[in-house]
Amino acid sequence: MVLIGIGSNQGDSQRIVHEAMSRLRVFAQGELHCSSLWRTAPIDCPPGSPDFINAAVAFAARPDLVPEVLLKSLKALEAEFGRGAKTQRNAPRELDLDLLLFDDQTRHSEDFVLPHPRAVNRRFVLAPAAEVLPDAPWPGEGRNIRQLLNELSDDEQVERLDHALAL
């Protein structure tokens, strides 16, 4: 299964996240499993940054899809929603799409690390991910997503806004 994290904290974030979820269908073979929307405080962002709306989507990848092609497509989709070149780290953005998992595959290059290297320490990633793939093992961690979420000791605040969807 492929797992994608979705975030937005600029513009109509709930609409943007829902629209991005539906646009991910082209990469799937079968049904999309979509988490609830979650409101989360910005982490490591410039002062005054608005809250994020976060979600996760899981799906079986089309047989012709490889992680590198999917990542490039996700970046193109971000650009369609108005995300430009990074001018400031973690600045507010219309759409952020992170390729978190692609089956049990791993990649370690200068511009692409899979699974996502910081996801296991972020409640705003793991809470929605646990809704769609709770028992999925996280490569290199020896634990599944639900276990990783339960082991977090941070005080990061996340608030579920609605219920999970199937697209």
N, C-alpha and C positions, 0 to 999 in steps of 0.2 A: 504494500500500500504506500501511496504517496501522502505526505502530510505537509500542508502549506499553512503557515501562519499569516494572518491578515491584520493590518492595523491602519488606522486613519485618525488624524487629529487636526485636520484642516478641511474646511468646507462642510458639507452635509455628510458627516462621517458615517452615520448609520446607512444612509442610502448608498454611499460609495462602497461600503463593505458588502452590502447585499448584492449590489450590481457586480462587484468583483467575484463574489461567490458564484453567481450564475455564469459569468464569463469563463470560469475555470472548467466548465463542462467539456469544452473542446479537447481537453487533455485526458479525459476519463474514458475508461471502458466500463460502462455500467453507471450505477448511481453515485452521486456525490453525497457524502455524509458531512453535514454542516453543523458546527457547534452553535450554541447560543451566542448572542452578542454580549460582550463584557466591557464595562467601563473601567479603565485603569488609569492611575496617576502616571504622568510621564516619568520615566526613569532615565537618569543621565542625560537630560535634555536641557536646553537653555532655560534660564529663569523665565517664568511667565508662560511657559508652553501649556497649551490646553490639554485636557484629559484625552486619552486615546479611546477609541472603540476598537476592540480586538475580537478576533474569531479564529477558528481553525476549520480547514476543509480536508477531508481524507477521501481518497478514491484509488481504485485500481488504474494504473497507467495504461494507456494504449500500448500495444506491443511494439510499435515503432518509436516510442518515446524513450530518450535517454536523459539522465540528469542535466547534462550540459545544455542540451537543447531546451529543456523545460526552464532552466534558470534564465536563459537568454529571452525566452518568451515571456517570463514573468517580469523581467526588466522592461520589455517593450510595453506590456500592459500597464505597468506603473507610469510610464511616459505618456500613454494615452490618457491617463487620468490627471496629467499635469505635473507629475514629478519630474523635476529637471536634475541637472548635475548637482551633486552635493556641494553646497557652499559652506555649510556649517554642520558639524557632526550632530546627528540626532535632532536636526531642526524640524519644526512642524511640517507635515507632509499630507497630501491628499490620500496617497495609497502607498503602503509598504507591504510587499509580498516576500515572505521568507520561505525558501525551500528547506524544510526542517528534516524530513526523512524521504528517502526513495528506496522502498523495500529495505533490505539490510545492506545496501551499498554504502561505501565510504569513498570520499575523495579528499585529497590534501594537496591543493595547489596554491599558488600565490593569491589567486583571486576567487577561489571556490573551495570551501570546506563543507563536507557532508559526513555525518549529520551536522546541523547547525551548531557551531561551537559554544554558544552561550545560552542556548535554549533551556538546558537542564537546570539552570540557576534562576529562571525567570517564571514567576507565577503567572504573569500575563500571557505567557506562551503555554505553559503546562495546564492551566485551568481549562481553557477551551479545548486543548488537545486531548485531555483526559475524557472529555465528553464524547469524542468521536473515535478514539483509539486507546482506551484505557489500558488494555492488556498488551499493547504492542511493545516488544522489547526495544530499548534504545541501544543501538550499536555501540559497543565499547563501554557500556555502563553496567551491564549485568542485572539491570532492573527494568521494569516496564514503566510506562508513562505515569500511571496512577501511583506507583511506588515513589517515583521521583518527585511528584507533586506532594505526596504526604510527608516526604523527608525534608522539604524546604523549611528553613527556620527563619526566614525573613519576615518582615512585617508589612510587606507590599499589600496594598489594598486593591482588591478586585471585586467588582459588583456585577452579577449576572443581570442582564436587562430583559432578555426574552428567552424563549425555549428553542432548542435545537430544531433544525430544518432538514428535510431530505429534498434534494433537487435532482 
